[in-house]
């Protein structure tokens, strides 16, 4: 979601209602950053030099702060499986085999994004306040999780409250991105998303080392200071390019009714197909550390496997995202799903060693990593130039994707119980046979149904 969230139309307004429109202030000789005012005719009486888009300190300092924000907000949740294994299956496990602990998963943020993006205030004057409260929420989440006694307290603090704070920061980032970038959006977003991957690579290894050395409670407290250091720049640098705006009255551009657009069968068909994929996309993320533990691998090997999965995501994410712009996004979605199914069935099922697990983690990341990027052209196809509709469609998919991903933990734990004890010589070491079959079957069904829609039946728009 790169667009600036659209203003909500007031209740009862008609299509001809005047709509506030942002205009860059006229450039005068005053220094950059001086205030701007408008007279009763809408003409600027005082203005500042508008900072350039796509270049300069303003644009790239914002990118740098968004990069460090992504390290924390999207990178840290990728280490949640490390905490799950430590709390539920490690030698110091306090909540052994807890189904509820499976809710401590990255999918929480997708659910929260689908909700909060619809209710947070969109006015620019609230941006800094939202950023500050987001950072406070993340800090409070880490502290309260460190003193939690029950699984529910851990999930609500480290999972939900941390996610709320992160989505508040992400909301402001999305709101200002299109103000700073017009021609170099892809380049800027690639740098920002790299922060997510840096966090995904670093946090599992760092958290595992801290857990081995300090335990759960102290680990979370130790992480607060570096997180604050990474998030603090956003308070100053998450600001829009336009400090003020003139207001002009013009008829609102006709838009497709959101209710009409959301009735399209194509949306619901793709929502169903993608949900099949997302029901299992996080299976390796959530259980690769536990699988390594059952292979009697060291805790450092568990963390390395999780980081390698994130490393494998990177080329797949960028490659499929780039290819998706060619218009063949459905074929790429099918390719991602079917290749992921084969990786589960033919690679994971036969892993017996450390290097086999490392290879599976990398290959899975390559096959799986580009699926979400392939969805972006679909959202753009549905919404056209309507930024508000794009936000609604993206939020709907994020919300349901979050629920699908969140189901991975409880469903996976149940399937592991059905699998029985570890038998190293057996397929998927016995205990994981049903989990591997579930992951492989769901991704295969997703890919097959996507191919079906391409070649045999295209849902009506």
TORKOL-4160 file (C-alpha; in steps of 0.2 Angstrom, whole numbers, padded with zeros to 4 digits, m for minus):
461
<pt num="1" X="0000" Y="0000" Z="0000"/>
<pt num="2" X="0010" Y="0014" Z="m0006"/>
<pt num="3" X="m0004" Y="0027" Z="m0008"/>
<pt num="4" X="m0009" Y="0041" Z="0003"/>
<pt num="5" X="m0025" Y="0035" Z="0012"/>
<pt num="6" X="m0040" Y="0045" Z="0005"/>
<pt num="7" X="m0051" Y="0057" Z="0015"/>
<pt num="8" X="m0067" Y="0049" Z="0020"/>
<pt num="9" X="m0082" Y="0057" Z="0012"/>
<pt num="10" X="m0093" Y="0065" Z="0026"/>
<pt num="11" X="m0109" Y="0056" Z="0029"/>
<pt num="12" X="m0123" Y="0062" Z="0018"/>
<pt num="13" X="m0112" Y="0070" Z="0005"/>
<pt num="14" X="m0116" Y="0070" Z="m0013"/>
<pt num="15" X="m0105" Y="0066" Z="m0028"/>
<pt num="16" X="m0103" Y="0085" Z="m0031"/>
<pt num="17" X="m0097" Y="0089" Z="m0014"/>
<pt num="18" X="m0082" Y="0100" Z="m0014"/>
<pt num="19" X="m0066" Y="0090" Z="m0010"/>
<pt num="20" X="m0050" Y="0096" Z="m0001"/>
<pt num="21" X="m0036" Y="0094" Z="m0013"/>
<pt num="22" X="m0017" Y="0096" Z="m0009"/>
<pt num="23" X="m0007" Y="0108" Z="m0019"/>
<pt num="24" X="0011" Y="0112" Z="m0017"/>
<pt num="25" X="0013" Y="0130" Z="m0011"/>
<pt num="26" X="0020" Y="0142" Z="m0023"/>
<pt num="27" X="0039" Y="0144" Z="m0022"/>
<pt num="28" X="0045" Y="0161" Z="m0014"/>
<pt num="29" X="0062" Y="0167" Z="m0009"/>
<pt num="30" X="0059" Y="0162" Z="0009"/>
<pt num="31" X="0069" Y="0149" Z="0017"/>
<pt num="32" X="0064" Y="0131" Z="0017"/>
<pt num="33" X="0052" Y="0127" Z="0031"/>
<pt num="34" X="0045" Y="0144" Z="0034"/>
<pt num="35" X="0026" Y="0144" Z="0038"/>
<pt num="36" X="0012" Y="0145" Z="0025"/>
<pt num="37" X="m0004" Y="0154" Z="0026"/>
<pt num="38" X="m0019" Y="0157" Z="0014"/>
<pt num="39" X="m0030" Y="0172" Z="0013"/>
<pt num="40" X="m0049" Y="0171" Z="0011"/>
<pt num="41" X="m0048" Y="0169" Z="m0008"/>
<pt num="42" X="m0037" Y="0154" Z="m0006"/>
<pt num="43" X="m0021" Y="0163" Z="m0012"/>
<pt num="44" X="m0005" Y="0160" Z="m0002"/>
<pt num="45" X="0001" Y="0175" Z="0008"/>
<pt num="46" X="0017" Y="0167" Z="0014"/>
<pt num="47" X="0025" Y="0151" Z="0008"/>
<pt num="48" X="0041" Y="0140" Z="0009"/>
<pt num="49" X="0052" Y="0132" Z="m0003"/>
<pt num="50" X="0044" Y="0115" Z="m0006"/>
<pt num="51" X="0057" Y="0101" Z="m0004"/>
<pt num="52" X="0059" Y="0090" Z="m0020"/>
<pt num="53" X="0051" Y="0073" Z="m0022"/>
<pt num="54" X="0062" Y="0058" Z="m0025"/>
<pt num="55" X="0078" Y="0067" Z="m0019"/>
<pt num="56" X="0086" Y="0077" Z="m0005"/>
<pt num="57" X="0088" Y="0075" Z="0013"/>
<pt num="58" X="0069" Y="0076" Z="0017"/>
<pt num="59" X="0065" Y="0061" Z="0006"/>
<pt num="60" X="0079" Y="0050" Z="0010"/>
<pt num="61" X="0080" Y="0054" Z="0028"/>
<pt num="62" X="0062" Y="0048" Z="0029"/>
<pt num="63" X="0067" Y="0032" Z="0020"/>
<pt num="64" X="0081" Y="0029" Z="0032"/>
<pt num="65" X="0070" Y="0031" Z="0047"/>
<pt num="66" X="0057" Y="0019" Z="0039"/>
<pt num="67" X="0071" Y="0007" Z="0036"/>
<pt num="68" X="0075" Y="0006" Z="0054"/>
<pt num="69" X="0057" Y="0006" Z="0059"/>
<pt num="70" X="0054" Y="m0010" Z="0048"/>
<pt num="71" X="0068" Y="m0019" Z="0056"/>
<pt num="72" X="0059" Y="m0018" Z="0073"/>
<pt num="73" X="0040" Y="m0018" Z="0068"/>
<pt num="74" X="0041" Y="m0032" Z="0054"/>
<pt num="75" X="0058" Y="m0040" Z="0059"/>
<pt num="76" X="0055" Y="m0044" Z="0077"/>
<pt num="77" X="0039" Y="m0054" Z="0075"/>
<pt num="78" X="0049" Y="m0066" Z="0063"/>
<pt num="79" X="0058" Y="m0072" Z="0079"/>
<pt num="80" X="0042" Y="m0076" Z="0088"/>
<pt num="81" X="0045" Y="m0095" Z="0084"/>
<pt num="82" X="0061" Y="m0094" Z="0094"/>
<pt num="83" X="0051" Y="m0088" Z="0109"/>
<pt num="84" X="0038" Y="m0101" Z="0106"/>
<pt num="85" X="0051" Y="m0115" Z="0106"/>
<pt num="86" X="0059" Y="m0109" Z="0121"/>
<pt num="87" X="0043" Y="m0107" Z="0131"/>
<pt num="88" X="0034" Y="m0123" Z="0125"/>
<pt num="89" X="0047" Y="m0136" Z="0121"/>
<pt num="90" X="0064" Y="m0130" Z="0128"/>
<pt num="91" X="0073" Y="m0137" Z="0143"/>
<pt num="92" X="0067" Y="m0121" Z="0153"/>
<pt num="93" X="0049" Y="m0122" Z="0146"/>
<pt num="94" X="0036" Y="m0114" Z="0157"/>
<pt num="95" X="0021" Y="m0117" Z="0146"/>
<pt num="96" X="0025" Y="m0134" Z="0138"/>
<pt num="97" X="0014" Y="m0139" Z="0123"/>
<pt num="98" X="0002" Y="m0124" Z="0125"/>
<pt num="99" X="m0010" Y="m0122" Z="0110"/>
<pt num="100" X="m0013" Y="m0104" Z="0115"/>
<pt num="101" X="0006" Y="m0100" Z="0113"/>
<pt num="102" X="0003" Y="m0103" Z="0095"/>
<pt num="103" X="m0006" Y="m0087" Z="0094"/>
<pt num="104" X="0010" Y="m0078" Z="0096"/>
<pt num="105" X="0013" Y="m0077" Z="0078"/>
<pt num="106" X="0017" Y="m0064" Z="0064"/>
<pt num="107" X="m0001" Y="m0065" Z="0057"/>
<pt num="108" X="m0007" Y="m0054" Z="0072"/>
<pt num="109" X="m0001" Y="m0039" Z="0063"/>
<pt num="110" X="m0010" Y="m0042" Z="0047"/>
<pt num="111" X="m0027" Y="m0043" Z="0057"/>
<pt num="112" X="m0023" Y="m0027" Z="0066"/>
<pt num="113" X="m0018" Y="m0019" Z="0050"/>
<pt num="114" X="m0035" Y="m0023" Z="0042"/>
<pt num="115" X="m0044" Y="m0015" Z="0057"/>
<pt num="116" X="m0033" Y="0000" Z="0062"/>
<pt num="117" X="m0030" Y="0006" Z="0044"/>
<pt num="118" X="m0049" Y="0010" Z="0044"/>
<pt num="119" X="m0050" Y="0019" Z="0061"/>
<pt num="120" X="m0034" Y="0029" Z="0064"/>
<pt num="121" X="m0036" Y="0047" Z="0060"/>
<pt num="122" X="m0030" Y="0052" Z="0043"/>
<pt num="123" X="m0027" Y="0071" Z="0046"/>
<pt num="124" X="m0008" Y="0075" Z="0045"/>
<pt num="125" X="m0009" Y="0085" Z="0061"/>
<pt num="126" X="m0011" Y="0068" Z="0071"/>
<pt num="127" X="0004" Y="0059" Z="0063"/>
<pt num="128" X="0017" Y="0063" Z="0076"/>
<pt num="129" X="0005" Y="0059" Z="0090"/>
<pt num="130" X="0002" Y="0042" Z="0082"/>
<pt num="131" X="0021" Y="0039" Z="0080"/>
<pt num="132" X="0024" Y="0043" Z="0098"/>
<pt num="133" X="0009" Y="0032" Z="0105"/>
<pt num="134" X="0015" Y="0018" Z="0093"/>
<pt num="135" X="0033" Y="0018" Z="0101"/>
<pt num="136" X="0025" Y="0019" Z="0118"/>
<pt num="137" X="0014" Y="0004" Z="0114"/>
<pt num="138" X="0029" Y="m0006" Z="0108"/>
<pt num="139" X="0039" Y="m0002" Z="0124"/>
<pt num="140" X="0025" Y="m0006" Z="0135"/>
<pt num="141" X="0022" Y="m0022" Z="0126"/>
<pt num="142" X="0040" Y="m0028" Z="0129"/>
<pt num="143" X="0040" Y="m0023" Z="0147"/>
<pt num="144" X="0023" Y="m0031" Z="0151"/>
<pt num="145" X="0028" Y="m0047" Z="0142"/>
<pt num="146" X="0044" Y="m0048" Z="0153"/>
<pt num="147" X="0033" Y="m0049" Z="0169"/>
<pt num="148" X="0019" Y="m0060" Z="0161"/>
<pt num="149" X="0014" Y="m0076" Z="0171"/>
<pt num="150" X="0002" Y="m0084" Z="0159"/>
<pt num="151" X="0001" Y="m0088" Z="0141"/>
<pt num="152" X="m0013" Y="m0076" Z="0138"/>
<pt num="153" X="m0003" Y="m0061" Z="0146"/>
<pt num="154" X="0012" Y="m0065" Z="0134"/>
<pt num="155" X="0000" Y="m0066" Z="0119"/>
<pt num="156" X="m0009" Y="m0050" Z="0123"/>
<pt num="157" X="0007" Y="m0040" Z="0127"/>
<pt num="158" X="0021" Y="m0047" Z="0115"/>
<pt num="159" X="0009" Y="m0051" Z="0102"/>
<pt num="160" X="m0006" Y="m0040" Z="0102"/>
<pt num="161" X="0000" Y="m0024" Z="0110"/>
<pt num="162" X="0017" Y="m0025" Z="0100"/>
<pt num="163" X="0007" Y="m0027" Z="0084"/>
<pt num="164" X="m0004" Y="m0012" Z="0088"/>
<pt num="165" X="0011" Y="m0001" Z="0091"/>
<pt num="166" X="0019" Y="m0007" Z="0075"/>
<pt num="167" X="0004" Y="m0004" Z="0064"/>
<pt num="168" X="0002" Y="0014" Z="0071"/>
<pt num="169" X="0020" Y="0017" Z="0065"/>
<pt num="170" X="0016" Y="0008" Z="0048"/>
<pt num="171" X="0000" Y="0018" Z="0046"/>
<pt num="172" X="0010" Y="0035" Z="0046"/>
<pt num="173" X="0023" Y="0028" Z="0035"/>
<pt num="174" X="0010" Y="0023" Z="0022"/>
<pt num="175" X="0002" Y="0040" Z="0024"/>
<pt num="176" X="0017" Y="0050" Z="0019"/>
<pt num="177" X="0026" Y="0038" Z="0007"/>
<pt num="178" X="0018" Y="0045" Z="m0009"/>
<pt num="179" X="0021" Y="0063" Z="m0004"/>
<pt num="180" X="0040" Y="0060" Z="m0005"/>
<pt num="181" X="0041" Y="0049" Z="m0020"/>
<pt num="182" X="0034" Y="0050" Z="m0037"/>
<pt num="183" X="0046" Y="0043" Z="m0049"/>
<pt num="184" X="0057" Y="0032" Z="m0038"/>
<pt num="185" X="0044" Y="0023" Z="m0028"/>
<pt num="186" X="0051" Y="0006" Z="m0032"/>
<pt num="187" X="0068" Y="0011" Z="m0027"/>
<pt num="188" X="0063" Y="0019" Z="m0011"/>
<pt num="189" X="0051" Y="0004" Z="m0006"/>
<pt num="190" X="0065" Y="m0008" Z="m0010"/>
<pt num="191" X="0076" Y="0000" Z="0003"/>
<pt num="192" X="0062" Y="0001" Z="0016"/>
<pt num="193" X="0058" Y="m0017" Z="0014"/>
<pt num="194" X="0076" Y="m0022" Z="0016"/>
<pt num="195" X="0074" Y="m0017" Z="0034"/>
<pt num="196" X="0061" Y="m0030" Z="0036"/>
<pt num="197" X="0073" Y="m0043" Z="0029"/>
<pt num="198" X="0088" Y="m0037" Z="0040"/>
<pt num="199" X="0077" Y="m0039" Z="0055"/>
<pt num="200" X="0071" Y="m0056" Z="0050"/>
<pt num="201" X="0089" Y="m0061" Z="0048"/>
<pt num="202" X="0096" Y="m0054" Z="0064"/>
<pt num="203" X="0082" Y="m0055" Z="0077"/>
<pt num="204" X="0081" Y="m0075" Z="0077"/>
<pt num="205" X="0100" Y="m0076" Z="0080"/>
<pt num="206" X="0101" Y="m0062" Z="0092"/>
<pt num="207" X="0085" Y="m0068" Z="0102"/>
<pt num="208" X="0091" Y="m0086" Z="0103"/>
<pt num="209" X="0108" Y="m0080" Z="0110"/>
<pt num="210" X="0100" Y="m0069" Z="0123"/>
<pt num="211" X="0088" Y="m0082" Z="0128"/>
<pt num="212" X="0102" Y="m0095" Z="0131"/>
<pt num="213" X="0111" Y="m0082" Z="0141"/>
<pt num="214" X="0098" Y="m0072" Z="0150"/>
<pt num="215" X="0081" Y="m0081" Z="0149"/>
<pt num="216" X="0065" Y="m0075" Z="0143"/>
<pt num="217" X="0061" Y="m0061" Z="0155"/>
<pt num="218" X="0078" Y="m0052" Z="0154"/>
<pt num="219" X="0079" Y="m0054" Z="0135"/>
<pt num="220" X="0064" Y="m0044" Z="0132"/>
<pt num="221" X="0070" Y="m0030" Z="0144"/>
<pt num="222" X="0087" Y="m0030" Z="0135"/>
<pt num="223" X="0079" Y="m0028" Z="0118"/>
<pt num="224" X="0070" Y="m0012" Z="0123"/>
<pt num="225" X="0085" Y="0000" Z="0122"/>
<pt num="226" X="0090" Y="m0005" Z="0104"/>
<pt num="227" X="0072" Y="m0005" Z="0098"/>
<pt num="228" X="0070" Y="0013" Z="0105"/>
<pt num="229" X="0086" Y="0018" Z="0096"/>
<pt num="230" X="0079" Y="0011" Z="0080"/>
<pt num="231" X="0062" Y="0019" Z="0082"/>
<pt num="232" X="0066" Y="0036" Z="0089"/>
<pt num="233" X="0071" Y="0044" Z="0072"/>
<pt num="234" X="0053" Y="0042" Z="0066"/>
<pt num="235" X="0047" Y="0055" Z="0079"/>
<pt num="236" X="0057" Y="0068" Z="0069"/>
<pt num="237" X="0058" Y="0061" Z="0052"/>
<pt num="238" X="0041" Y="0054" Z="0049"/>
<pt num="239" X="0034" Y="0070" Z="0042"/>
<pt num="240" X="0025" Y="0075" Z="0026"/>
<pt num="241" X="0032" Y="0084" Z="0012"/>
<pt num="242" X="0018" Y="0097" Z="0013"/>
<pt num="243" X="0018" Y="0107" Z="0029"/>
<pt num="244" X="0002" Y="0116" Z="0024"/>
<pt num="245" X="m0010" Y="0114" Z="0009"/>
<pt num="246" X="m0022" Y="0126" Z="0000"/>
<pt num="247" X="m0040" Y="0121" Z="m0002"/>
<pt num="248" X="m0049" Y="0121" Z="m0018"/>
<pt num="249" X="m0066" Y="0116" Z="m0022"/>
<pt num="250" X="m0069" Y="0104" Z="m0036"/>
<pt num="251" X="m0081" Y="0090" Z="m0040"/>
<pt num="252" X="m0076" Y="0074" Z="m0033"/>
<pt num="253" X="m0070" Y="0062" Z="m0046"/>
<pt num="254" X="m0083" Y="0048" Z="m0049"/>
<pt num="255" X="m0078" Y="0032" Z="m0040"/>
<pt num="256" X="m0084" Y="0014" Z="m0041"/>
<pt num="257" X="m0095" Y="0010" Z="m0026"/>
<pt num="258" X="m0085" Y="0000" Z="m0014"/>
<pt num="259" X="m0100" Y="m0011" Z="m0010"/>
<pt num="260" X="m0102" Y="m0014" Z="m0029"/>
<pt num="261" X="m0084" Y="m0018" Z="m0031"/>
<pt num="262" X="m0083" Y="m0030" Z="m0016"/>
<pt num="263" X="m0097" Y="m0040" Z="m0023"/>
<pt num="264" X="m0086" Y="m0045" Z="m0038"/>
<pt num="265" X="m0084" Y="m0064" Z="m0039"/>
<pt num="266" X="m0066" Y="m0062" Z="m0044"/>
<pt num="267" X="m0062" Y="m0054" Z="m0027"/>
<pt num="268" X="m0070" Y="m0068" Z="m0017"/>
<pt num="269" X="m0062" Y="m0082" Z="m0028"/>
<pt num="270" X="m0045" Y="m0075" Z="m0026"/>
<pt num="271" X="m0048" Y="m0072" Z="m0007"/>
<pt num="272" X="m0052" Y="m0090" Z="m0005"/>
<pt num="273" X="m0038" Y="m0097" Z="m0016"/>
<pt num="274" X="m0025" Y="m0085" Z="m0007"/>
<pt num="275" X="m0032" Y="m0090" Z="0010"/>
<pt num="276" X="m0028" Y="m0109" Z="0006"/>
<pt num="277" X="m0010" Y="m0103" Z="0003"/>
<pt num="278" X="m0009" Y="m0092" Z="0019"/>
<pt num="279" X="m0017" Y="m0106" Z="0030"/>
<pt num="280" X="0000" Y="m0114" Z="0028"/>
<pt num="281" X="0013" Y="m0101" Z="0023"/>
<pt num="282" X="0019" Y="m0099" Z="0040"/>
<pt num="283" X="0021" Y="m0117" Z="0045"/>
<pt num="284" X="0040" Y="m0118" Z="0042"/>
<pt num="285" X="0042" Y="m0101" Z="0051"/>
<pt num="286" X="0032" Y="m0107" Z="0066"/>
<pt num="287" X="0039" Y="m0125" Z="0067"/>
<pt num="288" X="0056" Y="m0125" Z="0059"/>
<pt num="289" X="0064" Y="m0122" Z="0076"/>
<pt num="290" X="0054" Y="m0136" Z="0084"/>
<pt num="291" X="0059" Y="m0147" Z="0070"/>
<pt num="292" X="0077" Y="m0143" Z="0073"/>
<pt num="293" X="0075" Y="m0147" Z="0091"/>
<pt num="294" X="0067" Y="m0164" Z="0088"/>
<pt num="295" X="0082" Y="m0168" Z="0077"/>
<pt num="296" X="0093" Y="m0164" Z="0092"/>
<pt num="297" X="0101" Y="m0149" Z="0084"/>
<pt num="298" X="0108" Y="m0135" Z="0094"/>
<pt num="299" X="0098" Y="m0119" Z="0098"/>
<pt num="300" X="0110" Y="m0109" Z="0087"/>
<pt num="301" X="0106" Y="m0121" Z="0072"/>
<pt num="302" X="0088" Y="m0118" Z="0076"/>
<pt num="303" X="0090" Y="m0099" Z="0074"/>
<pt num="304" X="0101" Y="m0101" Z="0059"/>
<pt num="305" X="0088" Y="m0111" Z="0050"/>
<pt num="306" X="0075" Y="m0098" Z="0054"/>
<pt num="307" X="0086" Y="m0084" Z="0047"/>
<pt num="308" X="0090" Y="m0094" Z="0031"/>
<pt num="309" X="0071" Y="m0095" Z="0028"/>
<pt num="310" X="0071" Y="m0076" Z="0028"/>
<pt num="311" X="0086" Y="m0075" Z="0017"/>
<pt num="312" X="0078" Y="m0086" Z="0004"/>
<pt num="313" X="0063" Y="m0075" Z="0004"/>
<pt num="314" X="0073" Y="m0060" Z="m0002"/>
<pt num="315" X="0077" Y="m0065" Z="m0020"/>
<pt num="316" X="0059" Y="m0073" Z="m0022"/>
<pt num="317" X="0051" Y="m0057" Z="m0016"/>
<pt num="318" X="0059" Y="m0045" Z="m0027"/>
<pt num="319" X="0059" Y="m0057" Z="m0043"/>
<pt num="320" X="0041" Y="m0061" Z="m0042"/>
<pt num="321" X="0036" Y="m0043" Z="m0037"/>
<pt num="322" X="0045" Y="m0037" Z="m0053"/>
<pt num="323" X="0038" Y="m0051" Z="m0064"/>
<pt num="324" X="0020" Y="m0048" Z="m0057"/>
<pt num="325" X="0020" Y="m0030" Z="m0065"/>
<pt num="326" X="0020" Y="m0039" Z="m0082"/>
<pt num="327" X="0002" Y="m0044" Z="m0080"/>
<pt num="328" X="0004" Y="m0062" Z="m0077"/>
<pt num="329" X="0002" Y="m0062" Z="m0058"/>
<pt num="330" X="m0010" Y="m0077" Z="m0058"/>
<pt num="331" X="0002" Y="m0088" Z="m0066"/>
<pt num="332" X="0016" Y="m0082" Z="m0054"/>
<pt num="333" X="0004" Y="m0086" Z="m0039"/>
<pt num="334" X="0001" Y="m0103" Z="m0046"/>
<pt num="335" X="0020" Y="m0106" Z="m0048"/>
<pt num="336" X="0023" Y="m0100" Z="m0031"/>
<pt num="337" X="0010" Y="m0111" Z="m0023"/>
<pt num="338" X="0014" Y="m0127" Z="m0033"/>
<pt num="339" X="0033" Y="m0126" Z="m0031"/>
<pt num="340" X="0030" Y="m0123" Z="m0012"/>
<pt num="341" X="0020" Y="m0139" Z="m0012"/>
<pt num="342" X="0034" Y="m0149" Z="m0020"/>
<pt num="343" X="0047" Y="m0141" Z="m0008"/>
<pt num="344" X="0036" Y="m0147" Z="0007"/>
<pt num="345" X="0033" Y="m0164" Z="0000"/>
<pt num="346" X="0050" Y="m0169" Z="m0008"/>
<pt num="347" X="0062" Y="m0159" Z="0003"/>
<pt num="348" X="0055" Y="m0156" Z="0021"/>
<pt num="349" X="0048" Y="m0174" Z="0022"/>
<pt num="350" X="0066" Y="m0181" Z="0019"/>
<pt num="351" X="0076" Y="m0169" Z="0030"/>
<pt num="352" X="0087" Y="m0179" Z="0043"/>
<pt num="353" X="0102" Y="m0168" Z="0046"/>
<pt num="354" X="0107" Y="m0150" Z="0050"/>
<pt num="355" X="0112" Y="m0146" Z="0032"/>
<pt num="356" X="0097" Y="m0154" Z="0025"/>
<pt num="357" X="0086" Y="m0142" Z="0036"/>
<pt num="358" X="0097" Y="m0127" Z="0030"/>
<pt num="359" X="0094" Y="m0132" Z="0012"/>
<pt num="360" X="0075" Y="m0134" Z="0015"/>
<pt num="361" X="0074" Y="m0117" Z="0024"/>
<pt num="362" X="0083" Y="m0108" Z="0009"/>
<pt num="363" X="0073" Y="m0117" Z="m0005"/>
<pt num="364" X="0056" Y="m0114" Z="0004"/>
<pt num="365" X="0060" Y="m0095" Z="0005"/>
<pt num="366" X="0064" Y="m0095" Z="m0013"/>
<pt num="367" X="0048" Y="m0104" Z="m0018"/>
<pt num="368" X="0036" Y="m0095" Z="m0006"/>
<pt num="369" X="0043" Y="m0078" Z="m0004"/>
<pt num="370" X="0035" Y="m0069" Z="m0019"/>
<pt num="371" X="0017" Y="m0074" Z="m0017"/>
<pt num="372" X="0012" Y="m0058" Z="m0007"/>
<pt num="373" X="0020" Y="m0047" Z="m0020"/>
<pt num="374" X="0010" Y="m0056" Z="m0034"/>
<pt num="375" X="m0006" Y="m0050" Z="m0025"/>
<pt num="376" X="m0002" Y="m0031" Z="m0028"/>
<pt num="377" X="m0006" Y="m0031" Z="m0046"/>
<pt num="378" X="m0022" Y="m0039" Z="m0042"/>
<pt num="379" X="m0027" Y="m0026" Z="m0030"/>
<pt num="380" X="m0022" Y="m0012" Z="m0042"/>
<pt num="381" X="m0032" Y="m0021" Z="m0056"/>
<pt num="382" X="m0048" Y="m0021" Z="m0045"/>
<pt num="383" X="m0046" Y="m0003" Z="m0038"/>
<pt num="384" X="m0039" Y="0006" Z="m0053"/>
<pt num="385" X="m0035" Y="0024" Z="m0048"/>
<pt num="386" X="m0046" Y="0024" Z="m0033"/>
<pt num="387" X="m0034" Y="0024" Z="m0018"/>
<pt num="388" X="m0048" Y="0022" Z="m0006"/>
<pt num="389" X="m0054" Y="0006" Z="m0014"/>
<pt num="390" X="m0036" Y="0000" Z="m0015"/>
<pt num="391" X="m0035" Y="0002" Z="0004"/>
<pt num="392" X="m0051" Y="m0007" Z="0007"/>
<pt num="393" X="m0047" Y="m0022" Z="m0004"/>
<pt num="394" X="m0029" Y="m0023" Z="0003"/>
<pt num="395" X="m0036" Y="m0022" Z="0021"/>
<pt num="396" X="m0049" Y="m0035" Z="0018"/>
<pt num="397" X="m0035" Y="m0047" Z="0011"/>
<pt num="398" X="m0023" Y="m0042" Z="0026"/>
<pt num="399" X="m0037" Y="m0045" Z="0039"/>
<pt num="400" X="m0042" Y="m0063" Z="0032"/>
<pt num="401" X="m0024" Y="m0067" Z="0029"/>
<pt num="402" X="m0019" Y="m0063" Z="0047"/>
<pt num="403" X="m0033" Y="m0075" Z="0053"/>
<pt num="404" X="m0027" Y="m0089" Z="0041"/>
<pt num="405" X="m0009" Y="m0086" Z="0047"/>
<pt num="406" X="m0014" Y="m0086" Z="0065"/>
<pt num="407" X="m0022" Y="m0103" Z="0063"/>
<pt num="408" X="m0005" Y="m0110" Z="0059"/>
<pt num="409" X="0000" Y="m0112" Z="0078"/>
<pt num="410" X="m0015" Y="m0121" Z="0085"/>
<pt num="411" X="m0018" Y="m0132" Z="0070"/>
<pt num="412" X="0000" Y="m0136" Z="0069"/>
<pt num="413" X="0002" Y="m0141" Z="0087"/>
<pt num="414" X="m0014" Y="m0152" Z="0085"/>
<pt num="415" X="m0006" Y="m0161" Z="0070"/>
<pt num="416" X="0010" Y="m0164" Z="0079"/>
<pt num="417" X="0001" Y="m0172" Z="0093"/>
<pt num="418" X="m0008" Y="m0184" Z="0080"/>
<pt num="419" X="0009" Y="m0188" Z="0073"/>
<pt num="420" X="0015" Y="m0196" Z="0089"/>
<pt num="421" X="0033" Y="m0198" Z="0094"/>
<pt num="422" X="0049" Y="m0194" Z="0084"/>
<pt num="423" X="0055" Y="m0208" Z="0073"/>
<pt num="424" X="0071" Y="m0202" Z="0064"/>
<pt num="425" X="0070" Y="m0215" Z="0050"/>
<pt num="426" X="0052" Y="m0212" Z="0046"/>
<pt num="427" X="0045" Y="m0199" Z="0033"/>
<pt num="428" X="0045" Y="m0182" Z="0041"/>
<pt num="429" X="0053" Y="m0190" Z="0056"/>
<pt num="430" X="0036" Y="m0197" Z="0060"/>
<pt num="431" X="0030" Y="m0183" Z="0071"/>
<pt num="432" X="0028" Y="m0171" Z="0057"/>
<pt num="433" X="0020" Y="m0182" Z="0044"/>
<pt num="434" X="0003" Y="m0174" Z="0045"/>
<pt num="435" X="0010" Y="m0157" Z="0046"/>
<pt num="436" X="0020" Y="m0159" Z="0030"/>
<pt num="437" X="0005" Y="m0167" Z="0022"/>
<pt num="438" X="m0006" Y="m0152" Z="0027"/>
<pt num="439" X="0006" Y="m0139" Z="0021"/>
<pt num="440" X="0009" Y="m0148" Z="0005"/>
<pt num="441" X="m0009" Y="m0152" Z="0001"/>
<pt num="442" X="m0016" Y="m0134" Z="0005"/>
<pt num="443" X="m0002" Y="m0126" Z="m0006"/>
<pt num="444" X="m0006" Y="m0138" Z="m0020"/>
<pt num="445" X="m0024" Y="m0134" Z="m0019"/>
<pt num="446" X="m0021" Y="m0116" Z="m0020"/>
<pt num="447" X="m0010" Y="m0117" Z="m0035"/>
<pt num="448" X="m0022" Y="m0129" Z="m0044"/>
<pt num="449" X="m0037" Y="m0118" Z="m0042"/>
<pt num="450" X="m0027" Y="m0103" Z="m0048"/>
<pt num="451" X="m0022" Y="m0113" Z="m0064"/>
<pt num="452" X="m0041" Y="m0118" Z="m0065"/>
<pt num="453" X="m0046" Y="m0100" Z="m0065"/>
<pt num="454" X="m0033" Y="m0096" Z="m0079"/>
<pt num="455" X="m0036" Y="m0110" Z="m0091"/>
<pt num="456" X="m0054" Y="m0116" Z="m0088"/>
<pt num="457" X="m0065" Y="m0104" Z="m0079"/>
<pt num="458" X="m0062" Y="m0085" Z="m0076"/>
<pt num="459" X="m0073" Y="m0078" Z="m0062"/>
<pt num="460" X="m0083" Y="m0063" Z="m0069"/>
<pt num="461" X="m0077" Y="m0046" Z="m0064"/>
